[in-house]
Amino acid sequence: MRWAGQETTAETSDALLSLQGLVRSVRTPEFAGVTFHEVASKSVLNKVAKTSSMPFGWTVNPYRGCSHACVYCFARRTHTYLDLDAGLDFDSQLVVKVNAPEVLRRELAKPSWQREHVAMGTNTDPYQRAEGRYQLMPGIIRALADAGTPFSILTKGTLLARDLPLLKSVAAEVPVSMGISLALLDPDLARRVEPGTPTPKARLDLIRRLSDAGMACNVMAMPILPWLTDGDESLDALFAALARAGADSVTAGALHLRPGAREWFMAFLARDYPALVPRYRELYAGGSYASKEYRQWLAGRVRHFKARHGFDRRRSFLRPPRGSGTGAAAGSGAADPGGTADTPALFGAEGGRQAGTDTLF
């Protein structure tokens, strides 16, 4: 659905005026403070660089920028490729590929398409709030299934429930992997670090709905935030809640702070948890990742609580058993830069120009 009759903004930046395929920029009272830049895409199927450690070769991202506004989001830097900033612009200047389903269907119909696994939710969330109005995902899902293409979805968005009947139907035609992102339960902390997302309780309910529908639901408990969500009480409560909700598997790992996200997250800490600023500076002094010692310590605690709640023998997201042959992801997995057992940086290397993902419209 498009917003008929809404006023086109006069504040569109010079950079966005030259954005390839820009149709119009729209504001609506339903999304106060957010501008949607609708573009007609030439391509939506993005090739992941062969040098990437991702367990998939292709991605589709119908949106750029994300109203979830997670202060730690690694994808923030990708907004600078549009000459927008990685902070507030990432949260409020959103690019919508309004013709994504039609373009994808054409791309998948090419004789050269090998029906490799396509991942969604690897850069920005395909079920962020705008999807409730633009409704791009049903057409994308149907296009992938009709082309015999296995796919995965990773999301924080409970809008996914709208498409559950469709997902159940197409899962009988192609391999489908579902992932829900949930790494904390404290609703107050969630409002601080993930202000635009559905509540932790709402996401637990979504996991339960997926499980009740007979669809395997994998959880990405990432990022675990040092000194905020890494305590034994927090981890125990999280894994217990995920087990009760019926999660099929859990992958957990520490926060990583890539350029763009690092500055925005540190500003959040200075505002809300100033005592933690020097501790984070020391922990992340070596770059985007926490120290190796911390990652190894956290991996040990994660293994302990996974075992306690029955997740130790369950497979991880996008890691089918060897020999299953489900698309490009079969038998593959991403390696953690820190060498820890349960913290694969599944999406840590994606989203930039070097990775070749989501850089063209």
C-alpha positions as CSV (number, residue, x, y, z in Angstrom):
1,M,0.0,0.0,0.0
2,R,1.3,3.5,-0.8
3,W,0.3,6.7,1.0
4,A,-2.0,8.4,-1.5
5,G,-2.4,12.1,-0.9
6,Q,0.5,12.4,1.5
7,E,2.7,15.5,1.0
8,T,6.1,15.0,-0.6
9,T,8.7,16.4,1.8
10,A,10.5,19.6,0.8
11,E,13.5,18.8,3.0
12,T,14.9,15.9,0.9
13,S,18.7,16.3,0.8
14,D,20.6,16.9,-2.3
15,A,22.1,13.5,-2.0
16,L,18.7,11.8,-1.9
17,L,17.4,13.9,-4.7
18,S,20.0,12.2,-6.9
19,L,19.3,8.8,-5.4
20,Q,19.0,6.3,-8.2
21,G,15.4,5.5,-8.9
22,L,13.9,7.9,-6.4
23,V,10.2,8.2,-6.9
24,R,9.2,10.4,-4.0
25,S,9.8,11.1,-0.4
26,V,6.9,10.7,2.0
27,R,6.0,11.6,5.6
28,T,2.9,10.4,7.4
29,P,1.6,11.1,10.9
30,E,1.6,7.3,11.6
31,F,5.5,7.5,11.6
32,A,6.3,10.7,13.3
33,G,9.8,11.9,12.5
34,V,10.4,9.3,9.8
35,T,10.8,10.0,6.1
36,F,10.3,7.3,3.5
37,H,12.3,7.6,0.3
38,E,10.5,5.4,-2.2
39,V,12.8,4.1,-5.0
40,A,12.2,2.0,-8.1
41,S,15.0,-0.6,-7.9
42,K,16.9,-2.0,-10.8
43,S,18.1,-5.0,-8.8
44,V,17.3,-6.4,-5.3
45,L,19.2,-9.6,-5.4
46,N,22.6,-8.9,-3.9
47,K,25.6,-11.2,-4.2
48,V,27.7,-11.8,-1.1
49,A,31.4,-11.6,-1.7
50,K,33.2,-15.0,-2.0
51,T,35.6,-13.9,0.7
52,S,32.7,-13.5,3.2
53,S,32.3,-16.1,5.9
54,M,28.5,-15.9,5.6
55,P,26.7,-19.3,5.2
56,F,24.7,-17.9,2.3
57,G,25.6,-16.4,-1.1
58,W,22.7,-14.0,-1.7
59,T,20.6,-11.5,0.2
60,V,17.5,-9.4,-0.4
61,N,16.9,-6.2,1.6
62,P,13.7,-4.4,0.7
63,Y,14.5,-1.5,3.1
64,R,17.6,0.5,3.9
65,G,17.7,2.2,7.3
66,C,15.6,0.8,10.1
67,S,13.0,2.3,12.5
68,H,13.9,-0.3,15.1
69,A,16.6,2.2,16.0
70,C,18.8,-0.3,17.8
71,V,21.7,1.7,19.3
72,Y,24.1,-1.2,18.5
73,C,23.1,-2.0,14.9
74,F,26.1,-3.0,12.9
75,A,24.5,-1.9,9.7
76,R,24.5,1.8,10.6
77,R,27.6,2.5,8.5
78,T,25.8,1.4,5.3
79,H,23.7,4.6,5.5
80,T,26.8,6.7,4.9
81,Y,27.0,5.2,1.4
82,L,23.9,7.3,0.7
83,D,25.6,10.4,2.2
84,L,23.4,10.1,5.2
85,D,24.7,9.7,8.8
86,A,24.9,6.5,10.7
87,G,23.0,7.9,13.7
88,L,19.6,9.6,13.5
89,D,19.4,9.4,9.7
90,F,19.7,5.6,9.9
91,D,16.7,5.5,12.2
92,S,14.5,8.1,10.4
93,Q,15.6,8.4,6.7
94,L,14.4,5.1,5.3
95,V,14.7,3.9,1.7
96,V,11.9,1.6,0.5
97,K,12.4,-0.5,-2.7
98,V,8.7,-0.3,-3.6
99,N,9.0,-2.6,-6.7
100,A,11.1,-5.2,-4.9
101,P,8.8,-8.2,-5.4
102,E,8.4,-7.6,-9.2
103,V,12.2,-7.0,-9.7
104,L,13.1,-10.1,-7.7
105,R,10.7,-12.2,-9.7
106,R,12.4,-11.1,-12.9
107,E,15.9,-11.8,-11.5
108,L,15.0,-15.2,-10.3
109,A,13.5,-16.1,-13.7
110,K,16.9,-15.7,-15.5
111,P,18.3,-19.0,-16.8
112,S,21.5,-18.3,-14.9
113,W,19.8,-18.4,-11.5
114,Q,21.0,-21.5,-9.6
115,R,18.4,-21.5,-6.8
116,E,21.0,-20.7,-4.1
117,H,20.0,-19.8,-0.6
118,V,18.8,-16.2,-0.2
119,A,19.0,-14.6,3.3
120,M,16.7,-11.7,4.4
121,G,17.2,-9.6,7.5
122,T,21.0,-9.6,7.2
123,N,21.3,-5.8,6.9
124,T,18.1,-4.2,8.0
125,D,14.9,-5.8,9.2
126,P,12.4,-6.8,6.5
127,Y,9.6,-6.7,9.1
128,Q,10.2,-3.3,10.6
129,R,7.1,-1.2,11.1
130,A,6.9,0.1,7.5
131,E,6.3,-3.4,6.2
132,G,2.8,-3.1,7.7
133,R,2.0,-0.5,5.1
134,Y,4.2,-1.3,2.1
135,Q,3.6,-5.1,2.3
136,L,6.6,-6.1,0.3
137,M,7.4,-9.4,2.0
138,P,4.5,-11.5,0.8
139,G,5.4,-10.8,-2.8
140,I,9.1,-11.5,-2.1
141,I,8.3,-14.8,-0.3
142,R,6.1,-15.9,-3.1
143,A,8.6,-15.0,-5.8
144,L,11.3,-17.0,-4.0
145,A,9.1,-20.1,-3.6
146,D,7.8,-19.9,-7.1
147,A,11.5,-20.0,-8.3
148,G,12.3,-23.0,-6.1
149,T,14.7,-20.9,-4.1
150,P,15.4,-21.7,-0.4
151,F,15.5,-18.7,1.9
152,S,15.8,-17.5,5.5
153,I,14.4,-14.6,7.4
154,L,15.9,-13.0,10.5
155,T,13.7,-10.4,12.3
156,K,12.8,-8.7,15.5
157,G,9.4,-7.8,13.9
158,T,6.2,-9.4,15.0
159,L,4.7,-8.4,11.7
160,L,6.1,-11.7,10.6
161,A,2.9,-13.3,12.2
162,R,0.9,-11.7,9.4
163,D,2.7,-13.9,6.8
164,L,2.8,-17.1,8.9
165,P,0.1,-18.9,6.8
166,L,2.1,-18.0,3.6
167,L,5.3,-19.2,5.1
168,K,3.8,-22.5,6.2
169,S,2.5,-23.0,2.7
170,V,5.8,-22.3,0.9
171,A,7.8,-24.3,3.4
172,A,6.3,-27.3,1.7
173,E,7.8,-26.2,-1.6
174,V,11.3,-24.9,-0.6
175,P,13.5,-25.1,2.5
176,V,12.7,-22.1,4.8
177,S,14.7,-21.1,7.9
178,M,13.1,-18.7,10.4
179,G,15.2,-16.7,12.9
180,I,14.0,-14.3,15.6
181,S,16.4,-11.9,17.2
182,L,16.0,-11.6,21.0
183,A,18.9,-11.2,23.4
184,L,17.4,-9.6,26.5
185,L,14.2,-9.7,28.5
186,D,14.3,-6.5,30.6
187,P,11.6,-4.3,29.0
188,D,13.1,-1.1,30.4
189,L,16.6,-1.9,28.9
190,A,14.9,-2.9,25.7
191,R,13.2,0.5,25.4
192,R,16.6,2.1,25.8
193,V,18.7,0.0,23.4
194,E,16.0,-1.1,20.9
195,P,13.4,1.7,21.1
196,G,11.5,0.9,17.9
197,T,11.2,-2.9,18.3
198,P,8.4,-5.1,19.6
199,T,8.8,-5.9,23.3
200,P,10.7,-9.0,24.4
201,K,7.4,-10.5,25.5
202,A,5.9,-9.9,22.1
203,R,8.9,-11.6,20.4
204,L,8.6,-14.6,22.8
205,D,5.0,-14.9,21.8
206,L,6.0,-14.9,18.2
207,I,8.5,-17.7,18.8
208,R,5.7,-19.6,20.5
209,R,3.4,-19.0,17.5
210,L,6.0,-20.3,15.1
211,S,6.6,-23.3,17.2
212,D,2.9,-24.0,17.6
213,A,2.6,-23.8,13.8
214,G,5.2,-26.5,13.4
215,M,7.9,-24.3,12.0
216,A,11.4,-24.5,13.5
217,C,12.3,-21.2,15.1
218,N,15.9,-20.3,15.6
219,V,16.9,-17.5,17.9
220,M,19.8,-15.1,17.5
221,A,20.6,-14.0,21.1
222,M,22.9,-11.3,19.8
223,P,24.2,-9.0,20.9
224,I,24.9,-9.9,24.5
225,L,25.9,-6.5,26.1
226,P,28.9,-6.6,28.5
227,W,27.9,-5.6,32.1
228,L,24.3,-5.1,31.0
229,T,23.0,-8.5,29.9
230,D,25.9,-10.9,30.4
231,G,25.3,-11.8,34.0
232,D,24.4,-15.4,35.0
233,E,20.9,-14.3,36.1
234,S,20.2,-12.6,32.8
235,L,21.5,-15.4,30.7
236,D,19.7,-18.1,32.7
237,A,16.4,-16.2,32.5
238,L,16.9,-15.6,28.7
239,F,17.6,-19.3,27.8
240,A,14.8,-20.5,30.1
241,A,12.3,-18.2,28.5
242,L,13.4,-19.2,25.0
243,A,13.1,-22.9,25.9
244,R,9.6,-22.4,27.3
245,A,8.6,-20.5,24.2
246,G,9.6,-23.5,22.0
247,A,12.8,-22.1,20.3
248,D,14.5,-24.8,18.2
249,S,18.0,-23.4,18.6
250,V,19.9,-20.4,20.0
251,T,23.0,-18.7,18.8
252,A,24.5,-16.2,21.2
253,G,27.4,-13.8,21.0
254,A,28.9,-10.6,22.3
255,L,28.3,-7.1,21.0
256,H,30.6,-6.0,18.3
257,L,31.1,-2.3,17.5
258,R,31.9,-1.5,13.9
259,P,32.5,2.0,12.8
260,G,29.2,3.9,12.7
261,A,27.6,1.7,15.3
262,R,30.5,2.3,17.7
263,E,30.1,6.0,17.9
264,W,26.3,5.8,18.2
265,F,26.4,3.1,20.9
266,M,29.1,5.0,22.9
267,A,27.0,8.1,22.8
268,F,24.1,6.0,24.2
269,L,26.3,4.7,27.0
270,A,27.6,8.2,27.9
271,R,23.9,9.3,28.2
272,D,22.4,6.3,30.0
273,Y,25.3,4.4,31.6
274,P,28.2,6.8,31.9
275,A,30.1,4.6,34.4
276,L,30.4,1.9,31.7
277,V,32.1,4.2,29.1
278,P,35.7,3.6,30.3
279,R,35.1,-0.1,30.7
280,Y,33.8,-0.4,27.2
281,R,36.7,1.6,25.8
282,E,39.1,-0.8,27.4
283,L,37.2,-3.9,26.4
284,Y,36.9,-2.8,22.7
285,A,40.4,-1.1,22.6
286,G,41.5,-3.7,20.0
287,G,38.8,-2.8,17.4
288,S,35.3,-3.8,16.6
289,Y,35.2,-7.0,18.8
290,A,35.5,-7.4,22.5
291,S,38.7,-8.8,23.8
292,K,39.4,-12.5,23.1
293,E,39.4,-13.2,26.8
294,Y,36.0,-11.8,27.2
295,R,34.6,-13.6,24.2
296,Q,36.0,-16.9,25.5
297,W,34.5,-16.3,28.9
298,L,31.1,-15.4,27.5
299,A,31.2,-18.5,25.2
300,G,31.7,-20.7,28.2
301,R,28.8,-19.1,30.1
302,V,26.6,-19.5,27.0
303,R,27.5,-23.2,26.6
304,H,26.6,-23.7,30.3
305,F,23.2,-22.2,30.0
306,K,22.4,-23.8,26.7
307,A,23.1,-27.1,28.2
308,R,21.0,-26.3,31.3
309,H,18.0,-25.5,29.1
310,G,18.4,-28.2,26.5
311,F,19.9,-26.3,23.6
312,D,23.3,-27.9,23.5
313,R,22.4,-30.6,21.0
314,R,20.1,-28.5,18.8
315,R,21.5,-27.1,15.5
316,S,22.2,-23.5,15.0
317,F,20.5,-21.1,12.6
318,L,21.4,-21.7,9.0
319,R,23.4,-24.8,9.8
320,P,21.5,-27.9,8.6
321,P,23.0,-31.3,9.4
322,R,25.9,-32.3,7.1
323,G,24.7,-33.8,3.8
324,S,21.2,-32.2,4.1
325,G,21.8,-30.3,0.8
326,T,19.4,-27.5,1.6
327,G,20.7,-24.8,-0.7
328,A,24.0,-22.9,-0.3
329,A,23.8,-22.9,3.5
330,A,24.0,-26.7,3.9
331,G,26.8,-27.9,6.0
332,S,28.3,-24.4,6.2
333,G,28.8,-21.8,8.9
334,A,30.4,-18.6,9.8
335,A,33.6,-18.5,11.8
336,D,33.9,-16.3,14.9
337,P,36.8,-13.9,14.7
338,G,37.5,-14.7,18.4
339,G,37.6,-18.4,17.9
340,T,34.8,-19.1,20.4
341,A,32.4,-22.0,20.0
342,D,29.0,-20.3,20.2
343,T,29.6,-16.8,18.9
344,P,29.6,-16.9,15.1
345,A,29.6,-13.5,13.5
346,L,26.8,-14.6,11.2
347,F,26.1,-11.1,9.8
348,G,29.1,-9.2,11.1
349,A,30.9,-9.1,7.7
350,E,28.0,-8.1,5.6
351,G,26.3,-4.9,4.7
352,G,29.2,-2.9,3.3
353,R,30.6,-2.1,-0.1
354,Q,33.4,-4.7,0.4
355,A,30.9,-7.4,0.9
356,G,29.0,-6.5,-2.2
357,T,25.6,-6.4,-0.4
358,D,22.8,-3.9,-0.7
359,T,24.9,-1.3,-2.5
360,L,22.8,-1.1,-5.6
361,F,19.2,-0.2,-6.2
